[in-house]
Amino acid sequence: MAKLIKNWRYHVLTTIAFIAILGLFSEPKTDNNSIEWLTEFATSKAIGAIAAYAFYRMAKRWMGNGSLPELKEISKEE
């Protein structure tokens, strides 16, 4: 478990996943006019989608080159 905590890549993936979830599930205030609301809504969803894609690419790359051995073992078990 200590090796899992010391690997900085897990912290990066957790942060990127948090940003993706926050961006995808957030919604702007309803008291804005419709153009501002639509712009904020589209921006938050774009940030969430880009963060989710970044998470996918980083996880795939790091699992491929063996930088995340614990995560790779967990994914093989299930």
Secondary structure by P-SEA (a helix, b strand, c coil): cccccccaaaaaaaaaaaaaaaaacccccccccaaaaaaaaaaaaaaaaaaaaaaaaaaaaaaaacccaaaaaaaaac
